Amino acid sequence: MAGERILLVEDTDELRQHLATRVLRPAGYEVFTAQDGAEGFTLARQAEPDVIVSGYEMPRINGLSMLEALQSAGLYIPFILMTAEGSEALAVRALRMGVNDYLVRPFSDEELLLALQRTQRRFRTRQIAEDIPEQLLQVNRHLELRLRELDTLVSLGKRVTAQLEHQTVLNQVVEAAVEIAGAESGSLLLVDQATEELYQVASLGEAHETTGTLRLPIANSLAGRVVQTRQPLVIAGDELQKIKTAYLFRALAYVPLLLKNRVIGVLGVSTRQEIQPFEQHKVQVLNVLADFAAIAIENARLYAATEKERDTLNTILRDTEDPIIVVDDESHVLFCNPAAGRAFNIGLTRCYGQPLAEVLDHREVVELFNKEARSGRGRRTEIALADGRFLHAQLTIIRGVGRVVVMQDITHLKDLDRIKSDFVTTVSHDLRTPLTAILGYVELVRRTGSLTRQQRQFLERIVFSVQSITTLISELLELGKIEAGFDEDREPVSLAATVRHVIETVRQAWEAKRHTLQVRLPDDMPPVLGNPLRLRQVVSNLLDNAIKYTPEGGQIRVVLEADGDFQILRVADTGIGVAQKDLPYIFDKFYRSDEAIERFSGTGLGLSIVKGIVERHNGRIWVDSQVGKGTTFTVMLPSDVPPPDAPAE
Ligand code: ADP
């Protein structure tokens, strides 16, 4: 309260000056200061302040010793203790000695002022009480004691429940129980469901000897009785009694640790000195402490379990040979395992929290991280490393975390693929010559004399079969060339003109099947940068398929439109459609649906060629289809737009 006189005893100059000049005086208090307990004692006797605010750890005489000395000299001045040490024993001792408030550093200025107000309020109540009869005073003293006990309990509860290290929690609980009960020994036993025993996990005083070894059967022990009845147990007598063969006591109190209505342990205190049982209110306070303890133990257990799980996951992610990189929603690195560090030359210690583009010098991987709007195949890519290895990278978006790219080494698969392609190319070349010879000899047979109708039919079948094999071989060789990256020359190509050209070449085919053809090609589209022959092949293969797989009289639609820096080409038909089970595979080499195999001729290579070309042009292709309704292929290619700062021509 303003105008009151405060003695501030503190050895740290900075804190003392701060509290005196910045906190207490501005709040209206008259403050005088001392640097240690001895000086504080002298000043307190001379000036008789209204309140003493004192540090604990100080040279010569500490805060509590000073308080003791003042009390011995008959001076009972309200006292607030400031300490850096948050131990239960000190808190309980201080409050027992009559310290009115207990602040653990660091505390805020506001907290000190509030403590002062509380102290003064109590002190005034006590002054008023001087005029009250002795009986009432006793009640008041009793209540004050209870209040202090409750204060202690709340502060202990807060500290114990804030603690997450399991053994520390257990030790603190026992330490607090012994202090609160004024006992000599204390122990904490937890229930082992499997063996139906209680085992001692923490202890103080005499019980300490048995921690780690003492196990008591629940069915046949004093502590076990608390588990069974869920009620506290208080016993005392002038005879010394024994807990198992472990330690001796005259008075003992056990309280249950209840968690969600289940007893998880027993908290006990005992003494050899007292023959009186522990007082009822102490047992009640122990009960409350046991409730805190149960929560704290559960918290610590859950925390330890989570930590263990996190460690296991960390170890798995760290030690796996697959490179893994995780970024948050702002593309800052959250995690990068050593395999990723090795693959991309990333310094693991300094990459965390950095923008991905700054630590990862690989355009394709950085781009992959930005492909979150896409789904399915768009979130996968193959990556070539500088050391010659190939990785298959897959992006996954994890809500609340960010984006993860996991990569697998597919170098051996790429090697196999290359060997297979080389083999196919060689065999295809070698097959072409005998096939040409077969066709030549068929022609010769036709010319060498008259043939029967049946002989002519057989020859036609031979020619048809040889032509089918020749188409297959040509397509295989085409695919080989595309995969090997030939035809890399690029020039501006108008997709609209390409589509118009292809439509003319297939006119005969769609007219024969009486298809309606709708075409929408805007005139003002910029070109794409590409290989004109290959792009023609894309449109031609898609249109060929649309015509082939659409029954007579069906509709085919070709639409070209712009979407930002991309051009979208759609080839839609009202044909037989592709079954859901076939959809993931139709771009694979040689894959043909059962219906296609049964009813239509083909090699199963057309879409692989299309996909190969589109991807070589930095584009994407996908399909939407419904059986019996029709199919739409969508091709997305980047427009050939000049960079924004390029000079206008
Ligand atoms: P092919 O047409 O020679 O069988 P493709 O690689 O061009 O080989 O196509 C692979 C498979 O995809 C086809 O066998 C067919 O099952 C399916 N398919 C392709 N285009 C269409 C389409 N427009 N409508 C229905 N199915 C299609």
Residues whose N, C-alpha, C, O or C-beta is under 5 A from the ligand:
A	BS01	ADP	N545 A546 Y549 G575 G577 V578 I586 Y591 R592 S593 A596 S601 G602 T603 G604 L605 G606 L607 S608 T631
